[in-house]
Amino acid sequence: MERGEALQLFGFRAEANPEEIETSIEQKLFELKNDVIQKYVVPVLLNKKINQIQDLMVAEYVLTGKRSSTPEINPPVWNENPANRIDLLEQYEKQISTLKLILMDSITFQQAHKILQSFILTQEYYMVLFRIMFNEFAEALPEEVNTREMINTGKLLQALKSGEPDNKLTWEIEREIARIEKIQNLKAVG
């Protein structure tokens, strides 16, 4: 990638001074972080986001050379085997919170890229474990399911800790199972 192309990716048509470049990179990275934290819980969509930032990673390097001077980041991998549903949800909530904190602390697109890969692995592991742990629930009808509308795992965790889920929460569990099935089918097709 040429310097001119890298500048265009960050919104500059001509030469820019290093301070302007740094500010633009920081702004785009901040927007990415907020976008991911607020919206993305579907691995397919996270993969699309990763593909979008790969060019930004290269452009960032071309413009700043940060890659060689940036500390290595190693997001934690969630590979614990939960004993029950409560463990599953507690482990998932902890992992997602940790990844969000690490993402917010990231200072380059390269670091963000690596964290997004961990988000994908976490979501995929969660989906497999959720289907295993809640296997006695039926799937909701597919037309009732939006792949972006994930169950509120915190609310489900509270309900499980205080007893069994009520009818509304049972319906949400069924929708979550159908959502996961739909996402896994998207991955198989894509």
C-alpha positions in Angstrom: 0.0 0.0 0.0 1.3 3.4 -1.0 1.3 6.4 1.4 -1.3 8.2 -0.6 -3.7 5.3 -0.5 -3.1 5.0 3.3 -3.9 8.7 3.7 -7.2 8.3 1.8 -8.3 5.4 4.1 -8.1 7.9 7.0 -9.8 10.7 5.1 -6.9 12.7 3.8 -6.7 13.7 0.1 -3.1 15.1 0.3 -0.2 15.2 2.7 -1.1 15.5 6.3 1.1 16.3 9.2 1.9 13.5 11.8 -0.4 15.0 14.4 -3.4 15.0 12.0 -2.6 11.5 11.0 -2.4 10.3 14.6 -5.6 12.1 15.5 -7.5 10.5 12.5 -6.2 7.0 13.4 -7.2 7.4 17.0 -10.7 8.6 16.0 -11.2 5.6 13.6 -10.0 3.2 16.2 -12.3 4.7 18.8 -15.2 4.4 16.4 -14.4 0.8 15.8 -14.2 0.0 19.5 -17.6 1.6 20.2 -19.1 -0.1 17.2 -17.9 -3.5 18.3 -18.8 -3.1 22.0 -22.3 -1.8 21.2 -23.4 -4.0 18.3 -21.4 -7.1 17.4 -22.2 -10.4 19.0 -22.5 -12.5 15.7 -19.2 -14.1 14.5 -20.1 -13.6 10.9 -20.5 -9.9 11.4 -17.3 -9.8 13.5 -15.5 -11.5 10.6 -16.7 -8.8 8.3 -15.5 -6.1 10.7 -12.1 -7.9 10.9 -11.9 -7.8 7.1 -12.6 -4.1 7.1 -9.9 -3.3 9.5 -7.2 -5.3 7.8 -6.6 -2.4 5.3 -6.7 0.0 8.2 -3.9 -2.0 9.9 -1.7 -1.8 6.8 -2.5 1.9 6.4 -1.7 2.6 10.0 1.6 0.8 9.7 2.5 2.7 6.5 1.7 6.0 8.1 3.1 5.5 11.6 5.3 2.4 11.6 3.6 1.6 15.0 3.5 -2.2 14.4 7.1 -2.7 15.5 6.9 -0.4 18.5 3.5 -1.5 19.8 3.4 -4.0 22.8 2.2 -7.5 21.9 -1.3 -8.1 23.2 -2.6 -11.6 24.0 -6.3 -11.7 24.8 -7.3 -14.5 27.1 -8.8 -17.6 25.5 -11.9 -19.0 27.0 -11.5 -22.8 27.1 -12.9 -23.7 30.5 -15.4 -26.5 30.7 -18.4 -25.2 32.7 -20.0 -27.6 35.1 -23.5 -26.3 34.7 -25.5 -23.4 33.2 -24.6 -20.9 35.9 -20.9 -21.6 35.3 -21.4 -21.2 31.6 -23.0 -17.8 31.9 -20.6 -16.6 34.5 -17.6 -17.7 32.5 -19.1 -16.1 29.3 -19.9 -12.8 31.1 -16.4 -12.7 32.6 -14.7 -13.4 29.2 -16.8 -10.8 27.3 -16.2 -8.1 30.0 -12.4 -8.9 29.9 -12.3 -8.7 26.1 -14.3 -5.4 26.1 -11.8 -3.9 28.6 -8.8 -5.0 26.6 -10.4 -3.7 23.4 -11.0 -0.3 25.0 -7.3 -0.2 26.0 -6.0 -1.2 22.6 -4.0 1.5 20.8 -3.6 0.1 17.3 -5.7 -1.6 14.7 -3.4 -4.6 14.9 -4.2 -5.0 18.6 -7.9 -4.5 17.9 -7.7 -7.1 15.2 -6.4 -9.7 17.6 -9.0 -8.9 20.2 -11.8 -9.3 17.6 -10.5 -12.7 16.8 -10.9 -13.6 20.5 -14.4 -12.2 20.5 -15.2 -14.6 17.6 -13.8 -17.6 19.3 -15.6 -16.6 22.5 -19.0 -16.3 20.7 -18.5 -19.6 18.9 -17.6 -21.4 22.1 -20.6 -19.8 23.9 -22.9 -20.9 21.1 -21.8 -24.5 21.2 -22.0 -24.7 25.0 -25.3 -22.9 25.2 -26.9 -25.5 22.8 -25.4 -28.3 24.9 -26.4 -26.9 28.3 -29.9 -25.9 27.2 -30.6 -28.9 24.9 -34.0 -29.8 26.4 -35.5 -26.5 25.1 -37.1 -26.5 21.7 -36.1 -24.0 19.0 -38.4 -21.0 18.5 -39.8 -20.5 15.0 -37.1 -19.1 12.7 -39.2 -16.1 11.6 -39.2 -15.0 15.3 -35.4 -14.8 15.4 -33.1 -11.9 14.6 -29.4 -13.0 14.7 -28.4 -9.7 16.3 -30.8 -10.0 19.3 -28.9 -12.1 21.7 -30.5 -13.2 25.0 -29.6 -11.1 28.0 -27.2 -13.5 29.6 -27.0 -11.4 32.8 -30.8 -11.6 33.2 -30.7 -15.4 32.5 -27.9 -15.9 35.0 -29.9 -14.1 37.7 -33.0 -16.2 37.0 -31.0 -19.4 37.1 -29.4 -18.5 40.4 -32.8 -17.7 42.0 -34.6 -20.7 40.6 -35.8 -21.8 37.2 -36.6 -19.4 34.4 -40.2 -18.3 34.0 -42.3 -18.7 30.8 -41.0 -15.5 29.2 -37.4 -16.5 29.9 -38.0 -20.0 28.6 -39.3 -18.4 25.3 -36.1 -16.3 25.2 -33.9 -19.4 25.7 -35.8 -21.0 22.8 -35.2 -17.9 20.7 -31.5 -18.0 21.6 -31.2 -21.6 20.5 -32.9 -20.7 17.2 -30.6 -17.6 16.8 -27.5 -19.8 17.4 -28.8 -22.3 14.8 -29.4 -19.5 12.3 -25.9 -18.1 12.9 -24.3 -21.5 12.5 -26.2 -22.1 9.3 -24.9 -18.7 8.0 -21.4 -19.7 8.8 -21.9 -23.0 6.9 -23.2 -21.2 3.9 -20.7 -18.3 4.0 
